[in-house]
Amino acid sequence: MQNLFVKTDPSRRRIGVALLVGVITGTISAIVKFGWEVPFPPRTPMRDMTNPPQALLELFGMSPDTSHLMVIYNGNERPIMSFLIHFSFAIAFGVIYCVAAEYYPGIKLWQGAAFGFLVWVVFHLLLMPAMGLVPPMWGQPFGEHFSECFGHIFWMWLIELTRRDLRNRITHEPDAEVPLSAATR
């Protein structure tokens, strides 16, 4: 297993590209994570009456009326504040991951799946229960753990696949840790 904390050569890093690619991959991955949750909804309908993004906004002082604000698209009500949090989280982590990959290629362990698993553990098993946004891990149903764990793994795997492709297409070179001589073989 590669040392997770080995740094790349600073001359090979493309931070501006990583920022752009992070926004793109974060946006795409947010849409895909929504798609994942169609066949694997993470919460029961009762627990989703106030979902974790809405509970977070209310914890920070937003009124329930505002946190539950709906917009109508094509005759369907959609929770706009939840969507804003969902997209913001995905884009923020897309940027963090893509920039970190320029410095520490070890973050890409298992094509990003390990990082996705870590994000699930930190947020869904530790931080969100500690903040009272979701029940403690033992109080969450198996279906929620399944959906969120594998959803985060799939989400980050998609970010890595998209990151690598876009970075390599934009820069016309391999990732920072790959010798340039390897690109000409």
C-alpha positions as CSV (number, residue, x, y, z in Angstrom):
1,M,0.0,0.0,0.0
2,Q,1.3,3.4,-1.0
3,N,2.3,5.8,1.8
4,L,-0.8,8.0,2.2
5,F,1.2,11.1,3.1
6,V,3.8,11.2,0.3
7,K,3.7,14.6,-1.4
8,T,3.9,15.3,-5.1
9,D,6.5,17.5,-6.8
10,P,5.2,21.1,-6.5
11,S,6.0,21.8,-10.2
12,R,3.6,19.1,-11.3
13,R,0.6,20.4,-9.2
14,R,-2.2,22.1,-11.1
15,I,-4.2,23.8,-8.4
16,G,-6.3,26.0,-10.6
17,V,-7.3,23.0,-12.7
18,A,-8.1,21.1,-9.4
19,L,-10.4,23.9,-8.2
20,L,-12.3,24.0,-11.5
21,V,-12.5,20.2,-11.7
22,G,-13.6,20.1,-8.1
23,V,-16.6,22.3,-8.8
24,I,-17.5,20.3,-11.8
25,T,-17.1,16.9,-10.1
26,G,-18.9,18.1,-7.0
27,T,-21.9,19.2,-9.1
28,I,-22.1,16.0,-11.1
29,S,-21.6,13.9,-7.9
30,A,-24.4,15.7,-6.1
31,I,-26.8,14.8,-8.9
32,V,-25.6,11.2,-8.9
33,K,-26.0,10.9,-5.1
34,F,-29.6,12.1,-5.6
35,G,-30.0,9.3,-8.1
36,W,-28.4,6.8,-5.7
37,E,-31.1,7.7,-3.1
38,V,-34.0,6.9,-5.4
39,P,-33.6,3.1,-5.1
40,F,-31.9,3.3,-1.7
41,P,-33.6,6.1,0.4
42,P,-31.4,6.7,3.4
43,R,-34.3,7.6,5.8
44,T,-37.7,6.4,6.6
45,P,-40.5,8.8,5.5
46,M,-41.1,9.7,9.2
47,R,-37.4,10.5,9.8
48,D,-37.3,12.4,6.6
49,M,-40.0,14.8,7.7
50,T,-37.1,17.0,8.8
51,N,-34.0,15.7,7.0
52,P,-30.5,16.3,8.3
53,P,-29.8,19.3,6.1
54,Q,-33.0,20.9,7.4
55,A,-32.2,20.0,11.0
56,L,-28.7,21.6,10.5
57,L,-30.2,24.8,9.3
58,E,-32.6,24.9,12.2
59,L,-29.8,24.2,14.6
60,F,-28.1,27.4,13.2
61,G,-31.2,29.4,13.8
62,M,-33.2,29.1,10.5
63,S,-37.0,28.9,11.1
64,P,-38.6,25.5,10.2
65,D,-40.8,27.4,7.7
66,T,-37.7,28.5,5.8
67,S,-35.7,25.2,6.2
68,H,-38.7,23.3,4.8
69,L,-39.3,25.8,2.0
70,M,-40.4,24.1,-1.2
71,V,-40.1,25.0,-4.9
72,I,-42.2,23.5,-7.5
73,Y,-40.7,22.0,-10.6
74,N,-42.9,20.4,-13.2
75,G,-45.7,20.1,-10.6
76,N,-43.4,18.4,-8.0
77,E,-42.5,20.0,-4.7
78,R,-38.8,20.0,-4.0
79,P,-37.0,21.0,-0.7
80,I,-34.8,23.8,-1.9
81,M,-32.9,24.4,1.3
82,S,-32.0,20.7,1.5
83,F,-30.9,20.8,-2.1
84,L,-28.6,23.8,-1.4
85,I,-27.0,22.1,1.5
86,H,-26.6,18.8,-0.5
87,F,-25.0,20.6,-3.5
88,S,-22.8,22.8,-1.2
89,F,-21.5,19.7,0.6
90,A,-20.8,17.8,-2.6
91,I,-19.1,20.8,-4.3
92,A,-17.0,21.6,-1.2
93,F,-15.8,18.0,-0.9
94,G,-15.2,17.8,-4.6
95,V,-12.9,20.8,-4.4
96,I,-11.2,19.6,-1.2
97,Y,-10.6,16.1,-2.7
98,C,-9.4,17.4,-6.1
99,V,-7.0,19.9,-4.5
100,A,-5.8,17.4,-1.9
101,A,-5.1,14.8,-4.8
102,E,-2.7,17.3,-6.3
103,Y,-0.6,17.2,-3.1
104,Y,-1.3,13.8,-1.6
105,P,-2.0,11.1,-4.2
106,G,-2.7,8.7,-1.3
107,I,-6.1,10.3,-0.9
108,K,-7.1,8.4,-4.1
109,L,-6.8,5.1,-2.3
110,W,-9.1,2.6,-4.0
111,Q,-10.0,5.2,-6.6
112,G,-11.4,7.5,-3.9
113,A,-13.6,4.9,-2.3
114,A,-11.6,4.9,1.0
115,F,-12.1,8.7,1.3
116,G,-15.8,8.3,0.6
117,F,-16.0,5.7,3.4
118,L,-14.1,8.0,5.7
119,V,-16.5,10.9,5.0
120,W,-19.4,8.6,5.8
121,V,-17.9,7.5,9.1
122,V,-16.9,11.1,10.2
123,F,-20.2,12.7,9.2
124,H,-22.9,10.1,9.6
125,L,-21.6,8.1,12.4
126,L,-19.8,10.7,14.5
127,L,-20.5,14.4,13.8
128,M,-24.2,14.3,12.8
129,P,-25.2,12.2,15.8
130,A,-23.0,14.3,18.1
131,M,-24.9,17.4,16.8
132,G,-28.3,15.7,17.3
133,L,-29.1,15.8,13.6
134,V,-29.5,12.0,13.4
135,P,-29.8,9.3,16.1
136,P,-26.6,7.7,17.4
137,M,-25.2,5.1,15.0
138,W,-26.8,2.2,16.9
139,G,-30.2,4.0,16.7
140,Q,-30.1,4.3,12.9
141,P,-31.7,1.4,10.8
142,F,-29.5,-0.8,8.7
143,G,-31.1,0.6,5.6
144,E,-29.8,4.0,6.4
145,H,-26.3,2.7,7.1
146,F,-26.3,0.8,3.8
147,S,-27.6,3.7,1.7
148,E,-25.3,6.3,3.2
149,C,-22.1,4.1,3.4
150,F,-22.3,2.8,-0.1
151,G,-23.7,6.0,-1.4
152,H,-20.7,7.9,-0.1
153,I,-18.3,5.3,-1.5
154,F,-20.0,5.5,-4.9
155,W,-20.2,9.3,-4.7
156,M,-16.4,9.7,-4.1
157,W,-15.5,7.0,-6.6
158,L,-17.4,9.0,-9.2
159,I,-15.6,12.1,-8.2
160,E,-12.2,10.4,-8.6
161,L,-13.1,8.9,-12.1
162,T,-14.3,12.3,-13.2
163,R,-11.4,14.2,-11.6
164,R,-8.7,12.0,-13.2
165,D,-10.3,12.2,-16.7
166,L,-10.9,16.0,-16.6
167,R,-7.5,16.8,-15.1
168,N,-5.7,14.7,-17.7
169,R,-7.8,16.1,-20.6
170,I,-7.3,19.7,-19.5
171,T,-3.6,19.5,-18.7
172,H,-2.6,16.9,-21.3
173,E,-0.5,15.1,-18.7
174,P,-1.0,12.4,-16.1
175,D,-1.6,13.0,-12.5
176,A,1.1,14.8,-10.5
177,E,2.6,11.6,-9.0
178,V,2.9,9.8,-12.4
179,P,6.2,10.5,-14.1
180,L,5.8,12.4,-17.4
181,S,7.9,9.8,-19.1
182,A,5.1,7.3,-18.4
183,A,2.7,9.4,-20.5
184,T,4.7,8.9,-23.6
185,R,4.8,5.1,-23.5
